Amino acid sequence: VEMETPVLFSELVQPICLPSTSRVFLYGTVCYVTGWGAIKENSHLAKTLQEAQVRMINQSVCNKLYDDLITSCMLCAGNLNGGVDACQ
């Protein structure tokens, strides 16, 4: 990840570790997504970071769901039944 300007670390801004580019994520692997999206549908944005557990999804399955918009540079994870994400 490259930033346009240097990051000023503080109590609220800290670095995270990212996996190496050679890391392989197997389908079905448990992972976590985070975000400050809406707490529930048509609601206000979260004031604290939200977290949800999801599983890696096969790239071809994901592309069927997203009209072939998923590239080899992207990871696809979620719940095929819906209802679980970082926003709700």
N, C-alpha and C positions, 0 to 999 in steps of 0.2 A: 504494500500500500504506500503510495507516495502522496504527500500533502503539498499544497501550493506554498504554504508558509509553515514555519516551525510551530510545533505544538507546545504550549506552555502547560506542563503537568502541575497538578494541584491535588488537593484532597478529593476533588470531584472529577478530575480528569486523570486517568491512569492508563498505561498501555496494557494490551492483552497479547497473549501468545497465539500466533497463527501456525497451522500445520505447514510442513514443507510442501512444495509444489509436487513432489513425488508421492505424497500420501494418497492412498487409495481408500475410498469410502465404499463399503459394501452395501448393497441394497438391504434394507431392513435394519441397518444399524441405528441405534437410538442416538438422537442428537437433540440439541436445544436451540430454539429460536427466541430472540428477545426483541422488544420494541416498546415504543411509547404510543402505540395506537389507541383507538377507542376501547374503553373497558367493555362496552357492549354495543350492539348495532345502533347506529344513529345517536351515539352518546359522545360525551366529552373525551378528550385525550387523557391518558394516564399521567399522573404526576410522578409516579415511580416506575422504574423499568419493569416491564412484564416479562415473564418467562413461560415457555410451554415446551413440553417434551413431544417430539415428533420422530418419525422414522424416515430414513432415506428411501426415495422412490426411484424405481427404474427409469432411466432417461427416456426410453421410448414410450413408456406409459405416460410420463409427464408431458412429453411433446404432443401426445394425442389430446391431452386435456388443455394444452396451451397453444394449439394450432402451430406447432413446430417453431415456437419462439425460443425454446430452451437450447442454448448452445453448449458445446463441449467445455466451455469455460465456466459453466454454471453447475451448481448442485441443486437437486430437487428433493425436497423433504416436506412431509406433511402427513395428513390423515386423509386417505381417500374417501372416507365417510364424512369428512368435514367436521366442523365444530371445534377444532383445536388449532389455534394459531397464536401469534404474539399479540394480537390486537383484541381478542375477546376471551 
